[in-house]
Amino acid sequence: MTPNLRLAAALCVALSLCALLAVPANFPGLGGDARLTLAVFALATCAWIGTPVDDTYIALGAGLALTVTGVISSDTLFGTLGDATVWLLICAFVLAAAVARTGLAGRAAVFLVGGARSVRQLVHLTTAALVVTAFAVPATSGRAALALPVFLALAKALADRKRLVVMLALLFPTVILLSAVATLIGAGAHLITVSVLWEATGERIGFTQWLLLGLPLAVASSHLAAEAVLLTTTRRADRVGPVRITAEEIRRHSESPVTGPWTQAEKRCALLLATVVALWCGEPLHRVPPAVVALIGAVVASSPALGTVRLKDALRTVPWSLLLFMAATMAMGVALADSGAAQWLVSGLPAHVTPAVFLGVVVALSTAAHLVLQSRSARSSVLVPLVIAAAVGSGVNPVAAALASTAAAGFCHTLPASAKPVTLFAEIPGVPTYTPRDLLRLSAVLAPLTAALVLFFATAVWPLLGVPVTR
């Protein structure tokens, strides 16, 4: 579908929905605020799908429209910027800037990848290293940028084995996207999910609980995806033969030393990062909120005496557009819940559906949603409020449903434009990389595998960890 045709289709759908909602005789059980909310929601969703306008601009416009029409108050709109999850993400980016400045990533790459002696070892050690980065760098695009120099070093070392280079080019974004579910700060969509859950149900998922639920899924899905990438991209002959990645090859693409004695800055940064992660994980013991821990870490990381980066330089790395998008979509979620629009939307769903079938439908829709909505945060903004409302009406635990939807939405590998990491590794000058056909071949295998794995965790693993399927 051409962009112009897509725009026209989206505009027709949005205007048709608004026209239906504007007639009082239609949908008699729907109140005025709910009608306005659904109209704004439909326009925003169609704009996200069919127009090239920035996602944040659309979200801000939607939030403003809901405020001006009185559906939500101005305090609700502006208050979302002060939400603890927004502060958590800001401080996490400051910490990430401190880590990137010291060059710890290069040392970690040498430590992990340098031990590989076979292709399969290289694949799984690289996967393990990428999963670990979810604790240090928030947002998948930031992790992709941090990992790119390591990939370039591996590509140069394996320049005579082109298929392996293509395989690694596909492996990096695949694992980065699927392993984001390991932590609460892994993607902005996670913070949106947590905020919507809190507003709709009063249930709060903390850093530790998300880690307990998400890390096993991230590890399992990442290594499963690594095998899928290896088997769909290479032949048996490509996987035979030793590999050897030296520290010097990684050093050529790093601005800092990757071997030798650690500098004082590296030691301080590593200790700070380990302390912050430990405090995040120990939240049930000390009761200090993760956002406060992150703020302490950010202040120390940017302090004149102990820090490794200046605060103003670190703040330049913060994706302010993403934060504004999150705040605006949180306000939209509040409007959907408070106006009764979300409940009305799901009121017509079949009442007698087993929890497993309900979660299966949620996972399937969330997995396929990237074909329509390219922004991961936009997908959660649209799906999670509806999933929570439907779960409550069906007797399914809304926490399990929201987590399953968010985890499944992490799959976005079908097209080069489906996610920023996929786009980044698809266009590297001078390095052989994957084609759209390679992505389609991988997606045909990986989409059902990851969907089945998320459904398995939601129905069999998470109940053992304190999140039952039913309420």
N, C-alpha and C positions, 0 to 999 in steps of 0.2 A: 504494500500500500504506500503510495507516494505521500510526502508530508502534507501537500495541499489537500489531498483526498482524506487523509487522516484527520486534519483540522476540521474540514467540513463535516465529517461524520460525527466527530466529538461535539461540535457546535450544535448540530441538529439534535443529538441525543439530549444535550443539556437544556436547550430551549424547549424541547418537547416535555421534558420532565417538569421544568418550571411552569409551563403552561398548564399542565395537569394539576400541579399543586396550587396554582392560583385560583382555581375554580372551587368555591366553598362546598359545592355539592359532592365533589369527588373526595373520597376518603373521609367520611363523616367522623370517624373516631380520632382524627388528627387535629391537634390544637394549632393556634396561630404561630407560636414560637417554634413548634416542631416543623411546620410547613416552611418557615423561613430558614430554619437550620438545614433541612433537607435540600432546599433550593440552592443555598450557598455551598453545601457539601457536594452536590451534583455538579455545579459549575466548576468548583475547584478541582474535583477529580477529573472531569473532562478536559480541563485546561492542563492538568499534569500529563494526561495521556496524549492529547492531540496538538499541543502548542509548544513552540520552542522557548516560551517565556520561562524565566528562572523560577524554580520550584519555591524558593523562599519568597519571592515577590507575590506569587499566587497565594501562598499560605498567609502572608501578612494581609493581603487584600481580603481574604476570607475572614480572618480574625477581626479586621476592622469592620467589615460589613455586619458581622454578628454583634459587635459592640454598638455600632450606630443604630441598629434596629432594636436594641434593647434585649436581645436574647441572652447575652452575658453582660456583666458590668465591666467597666474599664479596669476596676481593680483585679478582676479575674484575668483579663487580657495581659495587663502589665505585670501582675503578680507571678505569672508563669516564668518570667525571666529571673525571678529570685528563687525559683525552685532549687532544692538541694541537688538534684541531678544535673542541672545546668552548671552549678558551681563545681560539681565533681568533674565534669568534662573539661571545664576551663583549666582547673588545677592539674588534671591529668596531662593535658597538652603541655603545660609548663614543665612538668617532670619529664615528659618525652623529649622536649627540646634540650634539657640538661643531659639526658642520656645520649642523644644524638651528637651533642657537642664534644663529648669525651671520647667517642670512638669505641665504646664498649661493644657495640654490635659487631665490629670486625673481629674482636678477640673471641666473642662467642661463636662466630662463624668458623674460625680456625679450630676452636676447641671441638666443635661438633662435627662439621663437615670434613675436617682434615683427617678424621679417623676412618673414613670410608675406603673400603678396598674392593667393593663390587658395585655394580649399578644399583642393585636393590638396596644395598646398605646406604648408598648415597641418597637415594630417594627417601628412605625412611628417616635418616638422620636430618636431612633438609626439612622434612615434614615436622619432626620434633622441634627443630630450631624455630620454625615459623609459628608453631603453636605457642611456644614460650614468649614470642614477641607480643602476644595479645595482652600480657601483663604489663608491658612497658610502654606500648604505644597505642593510644586510643584511635579508633576509626581505621577502617580497612585501607583507605587511600594513603594514610600516613605510614602504615606498615609496608605497603607496596613500595613507596618511595625509599624507605629505609632498607628494604631487601634488594632493591635493584642493583646496587654495586656488587653485592654478593653474587647475584645471578650473572652479571657481566664477567666476573672473575671465573666462575664455573664454565661459562660459555667459551671463554678464551682457552681454558685448560682442556676443553673437550672439542676444540674447533674441528678436529679431523673426524668427529663422530656426530654428523649433523643431526641425525634423528634423536640422539640423546639431548642435544641442545634444545630442539623443538619440544621434546618431552618436558625438560626442566622449565622452559618458558611457560608451558601450560600448567605445570605443577605449582609454581609459585602463587599465581592468583587464585587457583582452585583451593589450595590449603588456607591461604589468607582469608578468603571469604567464609569457608566452612568452619574454621577454628575461631572466628570472632565470637561465637556463642559461648566460649569458655569463660568470659568475664562480663561484668555489667558494663564496663567501659569499652567493650569490643566494638560496638557500633552505636550510633545515635538512636537507631531503632529500638535498642534495648531500653534506653532511658525513657523513650516515649511509651513503651509497653508498661514499664514500672509506674510511670505517672498516671497513665490511663487506668491501670488496675487500682491504684490508690484512690483516684477520684470516683471510680464507679463502684468499688466494692469495699474500700477501706482497708484492703490488705496490701501490705508493703513487702516487697522482696528486697532484701538487703544484699550487699556485696557477697557476703559469705554464703547465703542460701543460693544465690545465682551461681556462684563458683561450684558449689556442691552438685547442683543440677546440670550445669552447662559444661563443666570441664570434661567429665567422662564422655559426653556426647561429642564434644569437640575433638577429643583424642580419637575416638572410634571412627567418626565420620572422616576425619583428615587422613588417617592411615588407610581407610577403605578407599577413599578417593585417590590416594597416592597409587595404590595398586591398579585402580581403574585407569588412571592416566598412563601408567607404565605399560599396561597391556593393550590399550587402544592406540597408543602412539608409536610404539616400537615393535620390532619383530624379535624373535628369539635370538637371531644372530647379533642384533644390536645390544642385547643384554649380556652377552658372553664377553668375557675379557675383563681384566682388572681396570680400576680407575685410581688415579692418584692426584689429589688436589693439595698443592703445597701452600704454605703460609705466604710465600713470596708472591704467588699468583693473586691471592686475595689482597695483599698489601698494595698492589699496583692500582687498585680501584678504591682504596681507602685513604682518607686524608690524615689519618692518625696511625701510629704504630699498632700492629696486631700481634706482635710478639715482644719478648723482653720484659723487663721490670715494669710494673704498673706505676703510673704517675700518681701523685697525691690526689689530683682531681678525679682520676678514675676510681681510686679507692673510696673517696668520699661519696661519689655518685653511686657506686655499687652498694655501699652500705646504706645510703639513704633509700635507694629503691627497694632493697631487701626489707628494710624497716617498715616502709610504707605498705608494701604488700603483706607483710606479716601482721601489721595492725589492721589492715582491711580484713584479713582472714580471721583475726581474733576479735572481731566486733562483738560477738555474743558474750565475750568475757569482760571487756572493758567498757562496752556500751558507748564508745565514741563514734558518732556517725561517720561514714566513709568520706563525706564531703569535707568534714572538719579535718580528718586525717590528711586528705589530699591537699587542703589549704596549708596545713603545717608543712607538708613536704614541699609544696611549691615555694613557700616563703624561704625555707632553708636552701632549696636548690638555686634560688636567685639572689641569695643574700651576698653582700660584698665580701664577707669573710670566709664563708663555707661553700658558697654556690659555685657553679660552673658555667652559668649563663646569666646575662643581664635580664632583668624582668621585662624591659621594653622589647628586647629581642625575642624572648620567649613568647610574649603576648602576640607578636606578629605571626606566630605559627598557629594560633587558635583560629579555627574555622568559624568566625563570627556569623557567617551566613547560615551555617548549620545550626548554631545555637538559636538564632532568630526563627529559623524554620521549626525547630523543636518547640519553642515557646508558643508559636502561633498554632501549631497542630495540637498541642496540649489544650489550648483554649477551645479549639474545634471539638476535641474529645469531650470536654466539659459540657459544651453546648449540646452535643448529641445525647449525652446521658441525662442532663438536667431537664431538657425540653421534652423528653419522652420519645424523641425521634428514633433513637437506636432500638428501643423496646418495640416501637410500632413496626419497624422494618423487619424484625425477626418474629413478630407475632404470628405470621402466617406459615411459619415453618412447621413441619410435622412434629407433633408432640411426643409421639411414641417412637423414638429413635434410640437405639442402644448407644451407650457412651463410645464404644469402639467405632461404630459407624459415624457418629458425629465427629469424632477426632479425625477419622480417616478423610472425611469431606473437607474439614478445616485444613489438614496438612496438604491435601491435593490442590486445593484452591490457592493456598499460600505458596506452594512450590511453583505453580504456573503463573502467579501474579506478576513475575518479573517480565513476562512477555508483553504486558500492558503498561505497568508502571515501572519505569527503570530505576527510580529512586527507592532505595531500601527503606528509608525513613518514611517516604510517602506511602509505601505499601503498608507499613505498620499503622500509620495514621488512619488509613482507610479501613483496614481489616480488623485491627484489634478491638476498637469500640463495638463493632458489630459482632465479633466473635464472643466477646465477654457477655453482651446482652443475650445472644443466642444460647450461650452456655448456661446462664442463669435460668432461662426459660426451659431448658431441656434437662435440668438437674445435673449437669456436668460441672465439675469444679472449674470456675473461670480462670484460676491461676494455671491449671494444667492446659486449658485450651489456649490461653494467651501465649504461654511459653511455647507450645507446639507450633502455633502460627508463626511466631517470631523466629523460631529455629528453622522452620521449613522455608521461610522467606529468605534465609541466607543463601539458598541455591539461586544463583543468577549467572549461569555460565553459557547460555545458549547462543548469544550473539556478542560480537566484540563491544557493542555499546551497552550491554546489559549491566555492567558495573565498571567503576573507574579502574580497579586493579586489572580487570580483563583488557580494558582499552590500553592501559599503560604498557603491558607486556606484549600486546599485539603489534605495537609500533615502535620497534627499537632499531635505529639505523645501524646497518652493518652487521646485524646478528640475525641468523635464521630463526624465525618464530612461527607460530601456528597460524592457520588459515581459518576462515569461517567454517569450512568443512570439518576441520579437526574439532572445533567446538561442538558442532552438531553431533558428530560421532560420539564424543565424550558425554554430551548431555543425554543422548539416547540411553546410555548405560547408567550414568550417575544420578539422573533425576529420580527414577524409581527406587534406586538403592538408598539414596539419602532420605526420600520420603518414607520408605519402609523403616529405616533406622529411627527416624524421629518418632514415628508411630509406635515402634517397639519401646522406646524410652518412655514415651508418655503413658503407655498402658502397663508396662511391666517393670521398668526401672525406677521412674520417679515416684510411684506409690511407695516403694521401699525406702525412699529418701524423704518422705513426709509430705508428698503432694499426691493425694489420692485422685482417682479419675472422677469420682462422683463427690458431691458436696456432703 
